[in-house]
Amino acid sequence: MTAHAFPRPRGPQRHRPDRLHLIADVHTDDAYRKLAVRPHLRTGDAVRLPVMTAADRDRLMERADQLASLGFVSSAEQILLRAYYAYALPEGGAYDLITELHTNRKADTDATRWAQAKRYLLARTSSSLAGRNPE
């Protein structure tokens, strides 16, 4: 089996649960079938994340906007990316928040970059489907 995991974010985020994205190329042999029949999760191992309310969203966007207006744009983006660990966002929701942040700041280049990153990372562009590097 070949597996690739994306690196976990670093910094003072130890309070959030671990979340790992795994892409696996698995050969379905007898050993795999034996493992796949029995689940390994116990009750309580997985929990549903809360849906982001309008008030949650407003607070988050205000905090990110404050950081960005002070020149900490990367930190503002990271705060919005981390919403993925705290809320049940729709697919690509964190990227949408960042795009909105930059759109509201009139930072069109950054907004476009994040909108393109969303399409690429969610395999919604022909270049991502062809396996090309976005850089």
LINPEWO-V44069 format. One record per helix or strand. SS is the DSSP state (alpha for helix, beta for strand). FROM is the first residue (numbers start at 1). TO is the last residue. Records with the same first field share a line. If there is no record, write none. Layout:
SS = FROM-TO ; FROM-TO
This chain:
beta = 2-5 ; 22-25 ; 50-50 ; 87-87
alpha = 30-37 ; 54-69 ; 73-86 ; 93-104 ; 108-121 ; 126-129
